[in-house]
Amino acid sequence: MELSRRALLSSVGTAGTVAVAGCLDFAAGEGPQGPSGEIDELRCSDDSFRRLDQRFPEDGATYVTAYTPDEVRFELALQGAEKTYGSDLRVVLRCLDQDVDVEIASDEHVAIQRRTAAGWQDVRGTTDGSEATYPDDTKTVGSGGGYTWSLTLREEPVADTLSTVDLEVCPALGVGTHRFVYWGLPGDVAIGRQFEIIG
């Protein structure tokens, strides 16, 4: 299953300021309209917006490779670490070990986060104040098995990454450091890759 279900393959902040913006989706070619550079935290002007909680420890995401409690090794590959607004982010998770069968959570167990002075914060959230839930389905993978995500870096596709609830991106995507984290490995192990939205 590909990550976005509707549009998958297909305003300025300053350093040290708090970013405030609405939940907007901008036309292709306009560039990122959200806060840029180093920001204190992500803020949304919609009082009913509830940002997605991080489901793994703040320092719990391992980059590039990660091991399950049974010492099965996984790799998260990212195609290009510098991205422009509207380009595709392609991420591949695969099991690197031979002769194993590992049960992992669905490909919707992901975080798409922006780095701020307050820590990593998900760019997505619910618009009615509700807490997001995630699918219970799992997948058994062997050597070379895993998931592939292809996500267009615009507000609507990024929001359309969870089938159990309607999400929005707020504030809009901006120039800065982001990361994609899959937190569905056994033992609550999370694996991520950083990328930059550069314009």
C-alpha positions in Angstrom: 0.0 0.0 0.0 1.3 3.4 -0.9 1.3 6.0 1.8 -1.0 8.7 0.3 -4.4 7.6 -0.8 -5.7 10.6 -2.8 -2.7 12.4 -4.4 0.2 10.0 -3.9 2.3 9.5 -7.1 1.1 12.3 -8.9 3.7 33.4 6.0 7.3 33.4 6.4 8.8 32.7 9.8 12.2 33.9 11.0 14.8 32.3 13.3 13.8 32.1 16.9 10.2 33.0 16.3 7.0 31.1 16.9 5.4 29.9 13.6 1.7 30.6 13.3 -0.3 29.8 10.2 -3.5 28.3 9.0 -4.1 24.8 7.6 -3.7 25.5 3.9 -2.9 23.7 0.8 -1.1 25.7 -1.8 -1.1 25.4 -5.6 1.9 23.8 -7.2 4.6 26.2 -8.1 4.0 28.6 -5.3 6.7 27.1 -3.1 6.5 26.4 0.6 4.4 28.9 2.5 5.1 27.8 6.0 7.7 29.0 8.5 11.3 28.8 7.4 14.6 28.3 9.1 15.0 27.7 12.9 11.7 28.1 14.7 10.7 27.8 18.3 7.7 25.5 17.7 4.9 24.7 15.3 1.8 26.6 16.1 -1.6 26.5 14.4 -4.2 29.3 14.4 -7.0 26.8 14.5 -7.9 26.2 18.2 -9.5 22.8 17.4 -6.3 21.5 15.8 -4.6 18.7 17.8 -1.1 17.8 16.7 -0.3 14.2 16.4 1.6 12.9 19.5 4.9 11.2 19.0 4.5 7.5 19.7 8.1 6.8 20.4 10.7 8.3 22.8 12.1 11.7 21.8 15.6 10.1 21.3 14.1 6.8 20.3 14.4 7.0 16.5 17.5 5.3 15.0 18.6 6.7 11.7 19.3 4.5 8.6 19.5 1.1 10.3 17.8 -0.3 13.3 17.6 -3.6 15.2 14.6 -5.3 16.6 14.8 -6.9 20.1 15.6 -10.2 18.3 18.5 -8.5 16.5 16.8 -8.5 13.1 18.3 -5.6 11.1 16.2 -3.2 9.1 17.3 -0.3 6.8 15.4 2.8 5.9 16.6 4.3 2.6 15.7 7.8 1.3 16.1 8.9 -2.3 17.7 12.4 -1.9 18.0 14.3 1.3 17.3 17.8 -0.2 13.8 18.3 -1.5 11.8 21.1 -3.0 8.2 21.8 -2.2 6.0 19.7 -4.5 8.7 17.1 -5.2 8.3 13.4 -4.3 9.8 11.9 -1.2 10.6 8.2 -1.8 11.3 6.1 1.3 12.0 2.3 1.4 12.0 0.1 4.4 13.6 -3.4 4.0 14.7 -6.3 6.2 18.4 -7.0 5.7 18.7 -10.3 7.4 18.4 -13.8 5.8 16.1 -16.6 6.8 13.8 -14.5 9.1 10.1 -13.8 9.3 9.2 -10.6 11.2 5.8 -9.2 11.9 5.7 -5.4 11.5 2.9 -2.9 11.9 1.1 -1.2 9.0 2.8 1.3 6.7 0.6 4.0 8.3 2.7 3.9 11.5 4.8 6.9 10.5 5.6 10.3 11.8 6.4 13.2 9.5 8.1 15.8 11.7 9.7 19.2 11.6 12.7 20.0 13.8 12.1 23.0 16.2 13.6 24.4 19.3 11.0 22.5 21.3 12.0 19.2 19.7 10.6 17.2 16.8 7.0 17.9 16.1 4.6 16.2 13.6 3.4 18.5 10.9 0.0 16.8 10.9 -2.9 16.8 13.3 -6.7 16.3 13.7 -9.0 19.3 13.1 -11.6 18.3 15.7 -9.4 17.9 18.7 -9.7 14.1 18.6 -6.8 11.7 19.2 -5.6 9.8 16.2 -5.7 6.0 16.1 -3.7 3.7 13.9 -4.6 0.5 12.0 -4.1 -2.8 13.8 -3.2 -4.8 10.7 0.3 -6.2 10.5 2.5 -7.7 7.8 5.0 -10.5 8.0 8.3 -9.8 6.1 11.4 -11.8 5.3 14.7 -10.9 3.8 14.3 -7.8 1.5 10.7 -7.3 2.6 9.2 -4.1 4.0 7.4 -1.1 2.6 7.8 1.6 0.0 6.4 5.1 0.4 6.1 7.8 -2.3 4.8 11.0 -0.9 4.4 14.4 -2.7 5.6 17.2 -0.4 2.5 19.3 -0.4 0.0 19.8 2.3 -2.8 17.5 1.1 -0.8 14.4 0.3 1.2 14.7 3.6 -2.1 15.0 5.5 -3.6 12.0 3.6 -1.4 9.4 5.3 -3.7 7.9 7.8 -6.9 6.0 6.9 -8.5 6.1 10.3 -9.0 9.9 10.7 -8.9 13.0 8.6 -5.7 15.0 9.1 -4.5 18.5 8.2 -1.0 20.0 8.0 -0.8 23.1 10.1 1.1 25.4 9.7 1.9 24.9 6.0 5.1 23.1 5.1 8.1 25.4 5.2 11.8 25.5 4.5 13.7 23.5 7.2 14.8 20.2 8.6 12.2 17.4 8.6 12.3 13.7 9.2 10.3 10.6 8.2 10.0 8.0 10.9 8.5 4.5 10.8 7.7 3.3 14.3 6.1 0.0 13.5 9.0 -2.4 14.1 8.8 -5.0 16.9 9.6 -3.7 20.4 8.4 -0.2 19.5 11.6 0.3 17.6 11.5 3.4 15.4 13.7 4.1 12.3 14.0 7.4 10.5 15.7 9.6 7.9 16.1 13.3 7.9 15.5 15.5 4.8 15.6 19.2 4.1 12.8 21.2 2.4 15.0 23.8 0.6 12.5 25.8 -1.3 
